[in-house]
Structure formats: C-alpha cells, structure tokens
Amino acid sequence: MIKLTADSTCDLGASIAAHDIGIMPLSVILGSEPHLDGVDIVPQDIFDYVDRTGQLPKTAAPSTGDYEEFFRPFVEAGDTVIHFSISAKASSSCSYAQEAAKRFPGKVFVVDSKALSTGQGLLVLKASDLRDEGASAQEIVERVNALRPLVNTSFVPDRLDYLYKGGRCSRMAFYGANLLRIHPLIEMEDGQLMAGKKYRGSMVKCIEQYIDDLAVKYPKYEKRRCFITNSMADEAVVEAARKKVAANFAFDEVLETVAGSVITGHCGRNTLGVLFIAEANA
C-alpha cells in the first residue's frame, strides 16, 4: 500500500480525512510556549498573541528524529510512504524529512513541493488521484515532481503587518502600502515567495482583479480542482472570490480551506489565494 503524508502546511482541511493523508505538524511558538500546528493552536490564537504583544510567533520544523518516528509506523505496517514537504526554500522541514527517509531505504520518498499551503496540497491530492488509478510510488513521485512548476501558488494579503514584522517587506513598502491601500500579489517562483503586481483599493476589489488576472495568465489549466484558501478572511472577500472563480474558470471542484497556524503566522488575517495546477502548454 502507498501511504501519503504531508507537512501540516498543506492546509487541506476536510480533504485530509477524505483522502487518508497522514499529517506531520510543524511547531508554532508563542513567546516561549510551543504549539503543534493543527493540534493545539488555531489562527485566532496567533491574532490574539500579536495584538497583545506586537510580536510575531516563531515557527519550527520537526527534527529528523521526529520524522523518523512519524514514518516508522507506516513502514512497519508494510506501507510505502510518499511525504510532501513545504518548500525547502521556506523551511528546513524538507531536509530533515529527507534525512529521516534514509533510515528507510526504498520505503519513504520525500517530495519537495516547492510550494506551501494548498499549492503543496494540490500535489498531495494529485498523488492521491494517481494512487487510486494504480500508479506505483515511483511513478507518483515522478509525475508530481514534473507538475511542481505548473502549480499556481499565489495569494493577496490584506495588510503587510505580518510580512513586515517577519522581515519579508521593507519599512517603506509597509507604510506606503497602508497609506495607499496597496495589496501586493505574493506568488511562489521555484519554491520562493516573490512580490508581484500591486493591487489598490478595497480587498474585495483587489481579489476580483487578482482572479481576473489569473484567468488571463492561465488560459489552460487542470479542471480537476481548485482551492480558495484564506486566513479567516471576511465573508465578503471570500464570496467575491467564489463568484469570480465561477465566472472565469470551469473547475470540476472548488474547495475552500482556511489556512493553518503556520501559514497564518506569516501572512496575517484576511489573506486569500486561489490555487490550481496549470497545463504545460498554457
């Protein structure tokens, strides 16, 4: 049997149980108190902590030993494990998981998703599709690795507070964005977060323009599924995204998820992204 597992940063929500995916939680540290993502901390805890202290939470990867303990029961049960990590350029989780996999030769494969949140999750679900079709572990790994450059991992934050506090934007960009109501596009390129187009105005207006732009950029895409993922965004923002995705795309399935505590801790409340896999000839 093939067992699919992933770092908790995949943000897959209800799809975790639906596709029998094992989850390895990363840690979120509030002050001196460590918590496990998706286990004993929720995004609201982070917002409360930042409001109270002015400090961002810290995040930490599981150790090589943690990954060994995580993989071992699956291997001992006779499974071959395919694990999907958050981008190696965003966390040391991938390298620790790869090191742990060496303890189980030929039984544990680690995929650097070169993505995060449901960009990572899209590859997990693609692997689930392939597993259900009878593909071997090696075939699944090869197929999903080839798909990595085609995954649109992008989002638009409401404010830059969290990105600024985390050292991901300059003081000038931070104050300028707040003054001018600028919401920058943040997208993944080869596993690394990059700033793109700057949207201006209300979040609803910016999200609508962002999705219109995605439709122009990706005229051809895999219709199997799409994610609308947000960090506890206002309902008006989510509803605007629903309507624009329905107007611009023809996905078989549009899944909505709320980002977990690790992702939320880096982007802040009211961030939203639309994530899907493009076609190679797009």
C-alpha positions as a Markdown table, in Angstrom:
| # | Residue | x | y | z |
|---|---|---|---|---|
| 1 | Met | 0.0 | 0.0 | 0.0 |
| 2 | Ile | 1.0 | 3.6 | -0.6 |
| 3 | Lys | 0.6 | 6.0 | 2.3 |
| 4 | Leu | 0.5 | 9.7 | 1.5 |
| 5 | Thr | 1.7 | 12.1 | 4.2 |
| 6 | Ala | 2.4 | 15.8 | 4.3 |
| 7 | Asp | 3.6 | 18.7 | 6.5 |
| 8 | Ser | 0.7 | 20.4 | 8.2 |
| 9 | Thr | 1.3 | 23.5 | 6.0 |
| 10 | Cys | -0.7 | 21.8 | 3.2 |
| 11 | Asp | -3.8 | 23.4 | 4.6 |
| 12 | Leu | -6.1 | 20.7 | 3.2 |
| 13 | Gly | -8.8 | 20.8 | 5.7 |
| 14 | Ala | -11.5 | 18.2 | 5.2 |
| 15 | Ser | -9.6 | 16.6 | 2.4 |
| 16 | Ile | -7.1 | 15.2 | 4.9 |
| 17 | Ala | -9.6 | 12.6 | 6.2 |
| 18 | Ala | -11.3 | 12.2 | 2.8 |
| 19 | His | -8.0 | 11.1 | 1.2 |
| 20 | Asp | -6.5 | 9.4 | 4.3 |
| 21 | Ile | -3.5 | 11.7 | 4.5 |
| 22 | Gly | -1.0 | 11.5 | 7.4 |
| 23 | Ile | -0.1 | 14.9 | 8.8 |
| 24 | Met | 3.2 | 15.9 | 10.3 |
| 25 | Pro | 2.6 | 19.1 | 12.4 |
| 26 | Leu | 5.1 | 21.9 | 12.4 |
| 27 | Ser | 5.5 | 24.0 | 15.6 |
| 28 | Val | 4.3 | 27.5 | 16.3 |
| 29 | Ile | 5.9 | 29.2 | 19.2 |
| 30 | Leu | 4.1 | 32.0 | 21.1 |
| 31 | Gly | 6.7 | 33.6 | 23.3 |
| 32 | Ser | 8.2 | 30.6 | 25.0 |
| 33 | Glu | 5.3 | 28.3 | 24.5 |
| 34 | Pro | 5.5 | 25.7 | 21.7 |
| 35 | His | 2.3 | 24.5 | 20.0 |
| 36 | Leu | 1.6 | 22.0 | 17.2 |
| 37 | Asp | 0.0 | 23.3 | 14.1 |
| 38 | Gly | -3.5 | 21.9 | 13.7 |
| 39 | Val | -3.3 | 20.2 | 17.1 |
| 40 | Asp | -3.4 | 22.7 | 19.9 |
| 41 | Ile | -3.4 | 26.1 | 18.3 |
| 42 | Val | -5.7 | 27.9 | 15.9 |
| 43 | Pro | -5.2 | 31.1 | 13.9 |
| 44 | Gln | -7.2 | 33.2 | 16.3 |
| 45 | Asp | -4.6 | 32.4 | 19.0 |
| 46 | Ile | -2.0 | 34.0 | 16.8 |
| 47 | Phe | -4.0 | 37.1 | 16.1 |
| 48 | Asp | -4.7 | 37.5 | 19.8 |
| 49 | Tyr | -1.0 | 37.0 | 20.6 |
| 50 | Val | 0.2 | 39.5 | 18.0 |
| 51 | Asp | -2.4 | 42.1 | 19.1 |
| 52 | Arg | -1.4 | 41.6 | 22.7 |
| 53 | Thr | 2.4 | 41.6 | 22.3 |
| 54 | Gly | 3.2 | 43.2 | 19.0 |
| 55 | Gln | 5.4 | 40.2 | 18.3 |
| 56 | Leu | 5.0 | 37.6 | 15.6 |
| 57 | Pro | 5.0 | 33.9 | 16.5 |
| 58 | Lys | 8.0 | 31.8 | 15.6 |
| 59 | Thr | 7.8 | 28.6 | 13.7 |
| 60 | Ala | 9.9 | 25.5 | 13.9 |
| 61 | Ala | 10.4 | 22.4 | 11.8 |
| 62 | Pro | 10.1 | 18.8 | 13.2 |
| 63 | Ser | 13.5 | 17.3 | 13.8 |
| 64 | Thr | 15.0 | 14.4 | 11.8 |
| 65 | Gly | 14.1 | 12.2 | 14.8 |
| 66 | Asp | 10.5 | 13.4 | 14.7 |
| 67 | Tyr | 10.2 | 12.5 | 11.1 |
| 68 | Glu | 11.7 | 9.0 | 11.8 |
| 69 | Glu | 9.1 | 8.4 | 14.5 |
| 70 | Phe | 6.4 | 9.7 | 12.1 |
| 71 | Phe | 7.4 | 7.4 | 9.2 |
| 72 | Arg | 8.2 | 4.3 | 11.2 |
| 73 | Pro | 4.7 | 3.0 | 12.0 |
| 74 | Phe | 3.6 | 3.3 | 8.3 |
| 75 | Val | 6.7 | 1.4 | 7.1 |
| 76 | Glu | 6.4 | -1.3 | 9.8 |
| 77 | Ala | 2.8 | -1.7 | 8.7 |
| 78 | Gly | 4.1 | -2.5 | 5.2 |
| 79 | Asp | 3.3 | 0.8 | 3.5 |
| 80 | Thr | 5.5 | 2.8 | 1.1 |
| 81 | Val | 5.4 | 6.4 | 2.2 |
| 82 | Ile | 5.3 | 9.5 | -0.1 |
| 83 | His | 5.8 | 12.6 | 2.0 |
| 84 | Phe | 5.1 | 16.1 | 0.8 |
| 85 | Ser | 7.1 | 18.9 | 2.5 |
| 86 | Ile | 6.7 | 22.6 | 2.4 |
| 87 | Ser | 9.1 | 24.2 | 0.0 |
| 88 | Ala | 12.8 | 23.6 | 1.0 |
| 89 | Lys | 13.4 | 27.3 | 0.5 |
| 90 | Ala | 10.8 | 28.2 | 3.1 |
| 91 | Ser | 11.6 | 25.7 | 5.8 |
| 92 | Ser | 14.3 | 23.2 | 6.9 |
| 93 | Ser | 11.5 | 20.6 | 7.2 |
| 94 | Cys | 12.2 | 19.1 | 3.8 |
| 95 | Ser | 15.9 | 18.4 | 4.5 |
| 96 | Tyr | 15.1 | 16.9 | 7.9 |
| 97 | Ala | 12.4 | 14.6 | 6.3 |
| 98 | Gln | 14.9 | 13.6 | 3.5 |
| 99 | Glu | 17.5 | 12.7 | 6.1 |
| 100 | Ala | 14.9 | 10.6 | 8.1 |
| 101 | Ala | 13.9 | 8.9 | 4.8 |
| 102 | Lys | 17.4 | 7.5 | 4.5 |
| 103 | Arg | 16.7 | 5.3 | 7.5 |
| 104 | Phe | 14.0 | 3.5 | 5.4 |
| 105 | Pro | 15.7 | 2.8 | 2.0 |
| 106 | Gly | 13.2 | 2.4 | -0.8 |
| 107 | Lys | 10.2 | 2.8 | 1.6 |
| 108 | Val | 10.0 | 6.5 | 2.1 |
| 109 | Phe | 10.0 | 9.1 | -0.6 |
| 110 | Val | 10.1 | 12.9 | 0.2 |
| 111 | Val | 8.8 | 15.4 | -2.3 |
| 112 | Asp | 9.9 | 19.0 | -2.0 |
| 113 | Ser | 6.6 | 20.6 | -3.1 |
| 114 | Lys | 8.3 | 23.9 | -3.9 |
| 115 | Ala | 5.1 | 25.4 | -2.6 |
| 116 | Leu | 3.1 | 26.0 | 0.6 |
| 117 | Ser | -0.4 | 25.9 | 1.8 |
| 118 | Thr | -2.8 | 24.4 | -0.8 |
| 119 | Gly | -0.2 | 24.7 | -3.5 |
| 120 | Gln | 1.5 | 21.9 | -1.6 |
| 121 | Gly | -1.9 | 20.4 | -1.0 |
| 122 | Leu | -2.7 | 20.2 | -4.7 |
| 123 | Leu | 0.3 | 17.9 | -5.3 |
| 124 | Val | -0.8 | 15.7 | -2.4 |
| 125 | Leu | -4.3 | 15.3 | -3.9 |
| 126 | Lys | -2.8 | 14.7 | -7.4 |
| 127 | Ala | -0.8 | 11.9 | -5.8 |
| 128 | Ser | -4.0 | 10.6 | -4.3 |
| 129 | Asp | -5.6 | 10.6 | -7.7 |
| 130 | Leu | -2.7 | 8.7 | -9.2 |
| 131 | Arg | -2.6 | 6.2 | -6.3 |
| 132 | Asp | -6.3 | 5.5 | -6.8 |
| 133 | Glu | -5.5 | 4.9 | -10.5 |
| 134 | Gly | -3.0 | 2.2 | -9.6 |
| 135 | Ala | 0.3 | 4.1 | -10.2 |
| 136 | Ser | 3.4 | 2.9 | -8.4 |
| 137 | Ala | 5.1 | 5.0 | -5.8 |
| 138 | Gln | 8.0 | 5.8 | -8.2 |
| 139 | Glu | 5.5 | 6.8 | -10.9 |
| 140 | Ile | 3.7 | 9.1 | -8.5 |
| 141 | Val | 6.9 | 10.8 | -7.4 |
| 142 | Glu | 8.0 | 11.3 | -10.9 |
| 143 | Arg | 4.6 | 12.7 | -12.0 |
| 144 | Val | 4.2 | 15.1 | -9.1 |
| 145 | Asn | 7.8 | 16.3 | -9.4 |
| 146 | Ala | 7.1 | 17.2 | -13.0 |
| 147 | Leu | 4.0 | 19.1 | -12.1 |
| 148 | Arg | 5.6 | 21.3 | -9.5 |
| 149 | Pro | 6.4 | 24.2 | -11.9 |
| 150 | Leu | 2.8 | 24.2 | -13.0 |
| 151 | Val | 1.2 | 24.8 | -9.6 |
| 152 | Asn | -0.1 | 28.3 | -9.2 |
| 153 | Thr | 0.7 | 29.2 | -5.5 |
| 154 | Ser | -0.3 | 32.8 | -5.0 |
| 155 | Phe | -2.2 | 35.0 | -2.6 |
| 156 | Val | -3.1 | 38.6 | -1.8 |
| 157 | Pro | -2.6 | 39.8 | 1.8 |
| 158 | Asp | -4.9 | 42.5 | 3.3 |
| 159 | Arg | -2.1 | 44.2 | 5.2 |
| 160 | Leu | 1.6 | 43.9 | 5.3 |
| 161 | Asp | 1.9 | 43.9 | 9.1 |
| 162 | Tyr | 2.9 | 40.3 | 9.4 |
| 163 | Leu | 5.2 | 40.3 | 6.3 |
| 164 | Tyr | 6.9 | 43.4 | 7.6 |
| 165 | Lys | 7.3 | 42.1 | 11.1 |
| 166 | Gly | 8.7 | 38.9 | 9.7 |
| 167 | Gly | 11.2 | 40.7 | 7.6 |
| 168 | Arg | 9.6 | 40.0 | 4.3 |
| 169 | Cys | 9.0 | 43.5 | 3.2 |
| 170 | Ser | 10.7 | 46.9 | 3.8 |
| 171 | Arg | 9.5 | 49.6 | 6.2 |
| 172 | Met | 8.9 | 51.9 | 3.2 |
| 173 | Ala | 6.8 | 49.3 | 1.4 |
| 174 | Phe | 4.9 | 48.6 | 4.6 |
| 175 | Tyr | 4.0 | 52.2 | 5.3 |
| 176 | Gly | 3.4 | 53.0 | 1.6 |
| 177 | Ala | 1.0 | 50.1 | 1.3 |
| 178 | Asn | -1.0 | 51.1 | 4.3 |
| 179 | Leu | -1.2 | 54.7 | 3.2 |
| 180 | Leu | -2.2 | 53.9 | -0.4 |
| 181 | Arg | -4.3 | 50.8 | 0.3 |
| 182 | Ile | -2.0 | 48.7 | -1.7 |
| 183 | His | -2.3 | 44.9 | -1.6 |
| 184 | Pro | 0.6 | 43.2 | -3.3 |
| 185 | Leu | 0.4 | 39.8 | -5.1 |
| 186 | Ile | 2.6 | 37.3 | -3.4 |
| 187 | Glu | 3.5 | 34.3 | -5.6 |
| 188 | Met | 5.8 | 31.3 | -5.5 |
| 189 | Glu | 8.5 | 31.0 | -8.1 |
| 190 | Asp | 10.7 | 28.0 | -7.9 |
| 191 | Gly | 9.9 | 27.4 | -4.3 |
| 192 | Gln | 10.5 | 31.0 | -3.2 |
| 193 | Leu | 7.9 | 33.7 | -2.3 |
| 194 | Met | 8.2 | 36.8 | -4.6 |
| 195 | Ala | 6.2 | 40.1 | -4.7 |
| 196 | Gly | 4.3 | 40.7 | -7.9 |
| 197 | Lys | 1.7 | 43.1 | -9.1 |
| 198 | Lys | 0.4 | 45.7 | -6.7 |
| 199 | Tyr | -3.4 | 46.0 | -6.4 |
| 200 | Arg | -5.0 | 49.1 | -4.9 |
| 201 | Gly | -8.3 | 49.7 | -3.2 |
| 202 | Ser | -10.6 | 47.5 | -1.1 |
| 203 | Met | -9.8 | 43.9 | -0.6 |
| 204 | Val | -12.9 | 42.8 | -2.5 |
| 205 | Lys | -11.9 | 44.9 | -5.5 |
| 206 | Cys | -8.3 | 43.6 | -5.3 |
| 207 | Ile | -9.3 | 40.0 | -5.1 |
| 208 | Glu | -11.6 | 40.4 | -8.1 |
| 209 | Gln | -8.8 | 41.9 | -10.1 |
| 210 | Tyr | -6.4 | 39.3 | -8.9 |
| 211 | Ile | -8.7 | 36.4 | -10.1 |
| 212 | Asp | -9.3 | 38.2 | -13.4 |
| 213 | Asp | -5.5 | 38.4 | -13.9 |
| 214 | Leu | -5.1 | 34.7 | -13.1 |
| 215 | Ala | -7.6 | 33.8 | -15.8 |
| 216 | Val | -5.6 | 35.8 | -18.3 |
| 217 | Lys | -2.3 | 34.3 | -17.1 |
| 218 | Tyr | -3.5 | 30.7 | -17.1 |
| 219 | Pro | -5.9 | 30.3 | -20.1 |
| 220 | Lys | -5.3 | 26.5 | -19.9 |
| 221 | Tyr | -5.4 | 24.7 | -16.6 |
| 222 | Glu | -6.3 | 21.4 | -15.0 |
| 223 | Lys | -10.0 | 21.4 | -14.4 |
| 224 | Arg | -10.0 | 18.7 | -11.8 |
| 225 | Arg | -9.8 | 21.0 | -8.7 |
| 226 | Cys | -9.1 | 24.5 | -7.4 |
| 227 | Phe | -8.6 | 25.8 | -3.9 |
| 228 | Ile | -9.8 | 29.1 | -2.4 |
| 229 | Thr | -7.7 | 29.3 | 0.7 |
| 230 | Asn | -7.9 | 32.2 | 3.2 |
| 231 | Ser | -6.7 | 33.2 | 6.6 |
| 232 | Met | -10.0 | 33.8 | 8.3 |
| 233 | Ala | -10.9 | 36.4 | 5.6 |
| 234 | Asp | -14.1 | 38.5 | 5.7 |
| 235 | Glu | -17.1 | 36.7 | 4.2 |
| 236 | Ala | -17.4 | 39.5 | 1.6 |
| 237 | Val | -13.9 | 38.8 | 0.4 |
| 238 | Val | -14.5 | 35.0 | 0.2 |
| 239 | Glu | -17.8 | 35.5 | -1.6 |
| 240 | Ala | -16.1 | 37.8 | -4.1 |
| 241 | Ala | -13.6 | 35.1 | -4.8 |
| 242 | Arg | -16.2 | 32.4 | -5.2 |
| 243 | Lys | -18.1 | 34.5 | -7.8 |
| 244 | Lys | -15.0 | 35.4 | -9.8 |
| 245 | Val | -13.7 | 31.9 | -9.8 |
| 246 | Ala | -17.1 | 30.6 | -11.1 |
| 247 | Ala | -17.2 | 33.4 | -13.8 |
| 248 | Asn | -13.6 | 32.9 | -15.0 |
| 249 | Phe | -12.9 | 29.2 | -14.7 |
| 250 | Ala | -14.6 | 25.8 | -15.1 |
| 251 | Phe | -13.2 | 23.6 | -12.3 |
| 252 | Asp | -14.9 | 20.3 | -11.5 |
| 253 | Glu | -14.4 | 21.0 | -7.9 |
| 254 | Val | -13.7 | 24.2 | -5.9 |
| 255 | Leu | -12.6 | 23.5 | -2.4 |
| 256 | Glu | -12.4 | 26.1 | 0.3 |
| 257 | Thr | -10.0 | 25.9 | 3.2 |
| 258 | Val | -8.8 | 28.1 | 6.0 |
| 259 | Ala | -5.0 | 28.4 | 6.3 |
| 260 | Gly | -3.4 | 26.8 | 9.3 |
| 261 | Ser | -1.5 | 28.5 | 12.1 |
| 262 | Val | 2.0 | 28.3 | 10.4 |
| 263 | Ile | 0.8 | 29.9 | 7.2 |
| 264 | Thr | -1.4 | 32.4 | 9.0 |
| 265 | Gly | 1.5 | 33.4 | 11.2 |
| 266 | His | 3.4 | 34.6 | 8.2 |
| 267 | Cys | 0.6 | 36.3 | 6.2 |
| 268 | Gly | -1.9 | 37.6 | 8.7 |
| 269 | Arg | -5.7 | 37.8 | 8.7 |
| 270 | Asn | -7.8 | 38.4 | 5.6 |
| 271 | Thr | -5.3 | 37.0 | 3.1 |
| 272 | Leu | -6.8 | 35.0 | 0.3 |
| 273 | Gly | -5.4 | 32.9 | -2.6 |
| 274 | Val | -6.8 | 30.9 | -5.5 |
| 275 | Leu | -4.6 | 27.9 | -6.2 |
| 276 | Phe | -4.7 | 25.4 | -9.0 |
| 277 | Ile | -2.5 | 23.4 | -11.5 |
| 278 | Ala | -1.9 | 24.9 | -14.9 |
| 279 | Glu | -1.4 | 22.9 | -18.1 |
| 280 | Ala | 2.0 | 22.5 | -19.5 |
| 281 | Asn | 1.1 | 24.2 | -22.8 |
| 282 | Ala | -0.6 | 27.1 | -21.2 |
